[in-house]
Amino acid sequence: MSEHQPDLTWRDGGIPVSTRFDDPYFSLDNGLAETQHVFLAGNDLPARFVPDFHIAELGFGTGLNLLTAWMAWDEAASEGQLRFTSFEAFPMAAADMELALKAFPELERYAKRLVAAYAEDPSLATLEGVNAQMVSGDARQTLKMMDFEADAWFLDGFSPAKNPELWDGDLIKQVGIHTKPGGSAATYTAAGFVRRNLADAGFEVSRVSGFGRKRHMTRCWKVAT
């Protein structure tokens, strides 16, 4: 895994920034609140949770989104087990993940379990309490080989201007293929080409209020056919 690990710098004592993409892994204002606004509220969660609800994600990063969804699932006392499938081209070292997640004491009991399981097996095969899988490699190649339809997607790649590969039209079409009819997707970006790619992938797309300094974000729903 080491040859694919990201090159990091650290900002404000604990916020990892990718030197490859010159972009922080989470909001400089409040990463947990951003995840709750963009990815939970953007997908109408936890209100839509049903037994064995399946979230898929582009951009695993620090694991913050997984932990936020996991905590929300537990707080909602949902039946069954949350399923979470994430795709990451440059998996972070476990020690860096542990350092980054120290910024979120609210998630500490989940973060400890995640970091321990990730250090043992980055695919998260040993993580208990949530049915999680982290798929390493280029999502443009790995997603099309997967057999699932998610209830909701967290689209959390680095900025489209700096990481256009993760917002590629063909990849977004695969997101559409791997979404249940009536399923959803949300992202912090409102870039025009991203919204067009989502529409071409079979989603009804809305631009709504973003988090913090971001004026707008995108949420969308897979058209039922």
C-alpha positions, 0 to 999 in steps of 0.5 A: 500500500505504501507506494499509493499512500498520499503525500500529506502536509498538516494544517492548523495542527491536525487537518491533513492536506493532500499535496498531490491535489492541494486540497484538505481532506475535510473542511477547515471550519468543521469537518464533522458538521460539513459531513452531516450537512452535505452527506447526511442531510444531502441524502435525507439521512438518517430519516431514510435508514432502513434495515441494511441500508447501503451507502457507497462513497467515492473518496474514503480519505480519513474515514470521517464520512464512514464514522459520521454515518455509523454514529448516525445509524447507531443513534437512530437505533436502526435495525440490521447493519449499515453497509458502507462501500468506499473507493480510494485511490490513495489509502492513507497510512493508519497513523495519519488516519488516527492523527486526523481523526483526533480532531473529532472527539465526538467520534472517538469510540468509532475512530478507535475501532476503525483505525485498529481494523484499518491497520490490520486490514485496509479493506476493513474486513475485520471491522465489527459493528458496521459492514464496511469495505474500502476498495483500493485503486482507481474507481474508474476501474474498480467500481465497474467490477462491483455488483451492488446498487447503493441506496445513497452515494457520498461523492467526496473526491477532491475539488473537481478542478484539481481531481477531475478524474473522480468526477469523470463522466464515465465514472459518474455513469457507473455511480448511476448504474450502481444506485437503486431506483429512487436512490440518492447522491450528494456532494459538496461541489456544484460545478456545472460539469459535475451536475451535467454528468449526474444528470446524464447518469440518470439523476434528477439534480438540484443545487442547494445551499452548501456548508460554511463558505461554500454557497452551493452543493449538489443533491440528486435522486436516481430516476425510477424507471 
